C-alpha cells in the first residue's frame, strides 16, 4: 500500500509531462518496451526550475516519479545528483512488494535527463 504522502501524487496533475520548453530529457527505458519513466527538466543556471514526468498508469510508478519531480524542483543540480534510490524510497514512504524498481527507474531517468541537454527549437521563419 502506498503512503498517504505518495497517494497525493496519484490524482494530482502537478509535475505531469511532457514539459513544454524543457531543456533536458531522460528516460529510464524505451517507452513501449515495458515499464519506463520519462523525465523532462527546465534547468536555469544550476537550478532545476521545473520537473515533469510521464509513465504508464501504475500507481507505484506515478507516486515515485511525482515525488521525485516535487523533490528536485527548485534544487541545485549538485544536490540532486547525490539523491539515491534509498533517499527517494524514504521520502515516498515505501512501495508495495515487487514495486520498488520504480524508484530506481525514476532516479535513472532523472540522471539521464541531467546529462542530456536538449537543443533549443528553432522558430520557423
Rosetta blueprint (number, residue, H / E / L):
1 X L
2 X L
3 X L
4 X H
5 X H
6 X H
7 X H
8 X H
9 X H
10 X H
11 X H
12 X L
13 X L
14 X L
15 X L
16 X E
17 X L
18 X L
19 X L
20 X L
21 X L
22 X L
23 X L
24 X E
25 X E
26 X E
27 X E
28 X L
29 X L
30 X L
31 X L
32 X L
33 X L
34 X L
35 X L
36 X L
37 X E
38 X E
39 X E
40 X E
41 X E
42 X E
43 X E
44 X E
45 X L
46 X L
47 X E
48 X E
49 X E
50 X E
51 X E
52 X E
53 X E
54 X E
55 X E
56 X L
57 X L
58 X L
59 X H
60 X H
61 X H
62 X H
63 X H
64 X H
65 X H
66 X H
67 X H
68 X H
69 X H
70 X H
71 X H
72 X H
73 X L
74 X L
75 X L
76 X E
77 X H
78 X H
79 X H
80 X H
81 X L
82 X L
83 X L
84 X L
85 X H
86 X H
87 X H
88 X H
89 X H
90 X H
91 X H
92 X H
93 X L
94 X L
95 X L
96 X L
97 X L
98 X L
99 X L
100 X L
101 X H
102 X H
103 X H
104 X H
105 X H
106 X H
107 X H
108 X H
109 X H
110 X H
111 X H
112 X H
113 X H
114 X H
115 X L
116 X L
117 X E
118 X L
119 X L
120 X L
121 X L
122 X L
123 X L
124 X L
125 X L
